[in-house]
Amino acid sequence: MRATRWRYGAARVAYAAVWPVLGLLLAITAWWLVTTAYPLVHPAVLPPPTDVLAAFRRRPGELLDGTWTTTLETVIGFLLATVAGVLIGISLAASRATERMFSPLLVAVNAVPKITLAPLLVIALDFGQKPILTMVILLAFFPVALATTTGLTTTPADLAELARSLDASRWQAFSKVRFPAALPQIFIGLKVAMPLAAIGAVLGEFYAADGAGLGFQILQYSGVADSATAWAAIILVGVMSIVLYNALVVIEWLALPWVRETTSAR
């Protein structure tokens, strides 16, 4: 029975992996068609796949170092944004007055184009990781705060009634009932915030990087001279985002086993 279950699980994983690979192959084929077979785009805008592959071979160490730098900035900024977003969400959910006072302010902060703040962050924090991490936090915290608030304010009525019937304290009701019930919603916010964190890291590197990071490399190599290397860096940003997003999906899968048992899956 265990061997059969293992084979069934392995078959499901293999089947699920087929579709992303197929999508990647179709994307590369379309890319080759519009840049090589039937050139519709100038190479300075979108170089052929072979040129981008050659760029990877020319500068593997530089691109990998940039990937590591940007990944580190994305992860650290995302974790800080998660802490800030969860704390803000808890504060808003704890008091209706607090939510009414500060929700419009949070919406206003989120609506400001963050690119307009980048030069100010450099002036205030100088070049380096500080303004980059600040940019990541500014882009990523809002979905987490909103999801946390929504999750905590929509606790199922039967669970809330159960906590009251057991004479649970406010802390016990929060830690044992409301917060666990809000976790699926919080993870939705986290999965929205993760790609935004990668965008924030690259955007911050456009203005504040001191010679490292994929964003710096995209800016450095953009243009007619070596756009293939810029596209290699862009592809690495996408790969990094996919890996981090799926790592978050795995964490959710491991942390919330009851969700799989109580919801239908496709």
N, C-alpha and C positions, 0 to 999 in steps of 0.2 A: 504493500500500500504506500509506504513512504517513498519507494523508488518511483512508483507510478506518479505520485504527486510531484516529485522533483522533476521528472521528465515533462509533466504537463506544464509546470512553471517555467522550465527552460524553453519549451516550445512557445509559450506566450511571449516571453522576452524576445526570442528570436523573431517572432512574427511582428512584434511591435517595432523592432529595429529596422525591418524591411522598408517601412513607409518613409522614415526620414532619409534613408539612403537613396530611395527612389526619387524623393523630392530633390535631394542634392544633385543627383545625376541629371535630372531634368533641367535644373537651374544652370548647371555648368554647360549643358548642351545649348540652351537658349543663349547663354553668354557667348559661347563660341560662334554661334550662328550670326549674332548681330555685330560681332567684332572681327571675325575672320572670314567665314564663308560668304556672308552677305553684309559687308561693312556698312553699318548704319550710324555708328557713333565714332567720333574722333578718338584716336588712341590716347590723347591727353586727358580726355574725360573718362573713358573706360577702356583700359588696355586689354588685349587678348589674354585668355587664361595662361597661355604659355609664357607671356612676359611676366605675369605676376608670379608664376612658379619659378622663373629665373631670378626674380627679385628675392624670393625666399632663399634661393641657393647662394646668392651673392652676399646677403647680410643675415645669416641665421643667428649669429650671436647677438647682434644688435636688436633684432626683432624679438628674440626670446627674452632678452633683458628688459625691453620695453613692455612685453607682455607681463612679466613678473611684477614690474613696478606698478602698472595699471591695475593688475589683479589685486595686489596688496592694498592699493588705495581704495579700490571698489569695495573690498571686503570690510576693511576697517571703517570706512564711511558708512557702509550699509549697517554694520553692527551698531554704530553710534546713532544712526537714524532710527534703527529699531528700538533702541532704549528710549530715545527721546519721543518717538511716536507712541509707544506703549504707555509711557508715563503721562503724556498729554492726553491720550485717549482715556486713561483711567480717571484723570482729573475732570475731564469733561463729562464723563458718564456718572461721576459721583455726585454732581450737583447740577440741577437744571439751570440755576442762575449762572453758574460758571460757563455752562455750554452756551447760553444765550449771549453772554458778554463777549466770549472769546472766539466762538466759531466764525463770525464774520471777519475777524482779524486774521484767522488762519487761512480762510478762503482768499483774502486779499493778498497775503504773503505768497500763497501758492500760485496766484494768478500773475504775479510779477514775472516777466521774462527774466530768467536767471542770468542770461548772457549780459544783461544790462548791469548786473551786480559784479561781474567778474573783474573789471578794472578797479572797482572800489575795494574788493577783497584783496587784490594785490597791493594796493596802496596801504590798506590797514594791516595786512598780515605778512607782506613781503612775498617773495617768490618761495616756492617749495611746497611741502605737503599741507601746511596749514590752510591756505586758501583752497586747495584742491579738495581736502576733506570737508571743508565748510560747504563747498559747492555740492558735493555728494549729499550731504545731510539736507541741504535746502531742497534738493530735488526729490529725495527719497522719503522724507519723514511724513509727508502729508497723507499718502495712502495708508501708511501704518496707523497713524492717529485716527483717521476716519474709520478704518476697519475695526480698530479696537473699540472705539466709541459705539459703533453700530452693534458689534458683538455683545458688548456688556449691557446695552440698553434693550436687547431683544432676547433676553433669557427666556427659554420656554416656560410658560406659566406653570406647568406641572412640576418642573424642577424647583422653581421659586416657592411654590406651595409646599413641596416636600421639605425644603430647608426651614420654612417657617414652622411646619408641624413638628420638626425635630428640635425646635427651640434653639436653632443655630445662631451664634453671634454674627454680627455684621462681617467680621473678618472670616469666620468659618464659611459663611454663605458665599463670600467673594472667592476664597481660595479653593473651596471644594465644589462649588456649583457654578457661579457666574463666570469666572475666568476660564475653567475648562470648557464650559459650553461656548465661550466666545472664541476659542482657539481656531476652529475651522474658518471663521470669518477673518481672524487676524492673519492666518496664513494666506488668505486671498490678498490681503493688503501687502504682505511681504513679497508675494510673487509679482505683484504689480510694481513694487518698489525696487526689486533687484535690477531689472533692465534700466530703470531710471538712475540707479546708482552708477552703473557703467557709463551712461550718458554724462552724468555729472563729473565723473573722473576724467573722461576725455575732454569735456568742455573746460574743466579747470586746467588741464594740461595745456590747452591752447594758449592760455594767458599766463599761467603761473609756473609751468614746469621749468626746472633748472637744467634741462638737457636730457631728461629721461622720460619714458612713458610712451605709449602708443599714440596718444594725442599729439605729443610733441613731434613724433616721427611723421604723422599724417600732415601736420602743418609744414614741416621741414621739406618733405619730398613732394608736396602737391605742386602741380604745374607741368609744363611740357618736359622739363628736364628728366624727372624720374617718377612719374605718376604711378608706375607699376609698384614701386616700393610703398607708396602711400596706400595703394589698394591692398597690398599685402598686410599692412598694419590695420586697415579697416576690416579685413577678413578675420584677423586675429581678435579684434574687438568683438566681432560677432561670435566667434568660437568661444571666447572667454565667457560671454554672456550666456550662451547655451549651457556650458558646463556648470556655471554657478546657479543658473535657474534650475537645472535638473538636480543638482545637489540639494537645493532647497526642497524640491519635490520629494526626494528620498527622505529627507529629515521629516517632512510632514507625514509621509507614509509610515515611518517608524514611530513617530511621536503620537499619532492619532489613530491607533488601530481600531477604536470603536466606530470611527466614521465609516470604515469599509464595511463593518458589520451592520450598520443601521441605514446605509444608503445604497441605492442601486448603482451599479457600475456598468459602463458600456463594454 
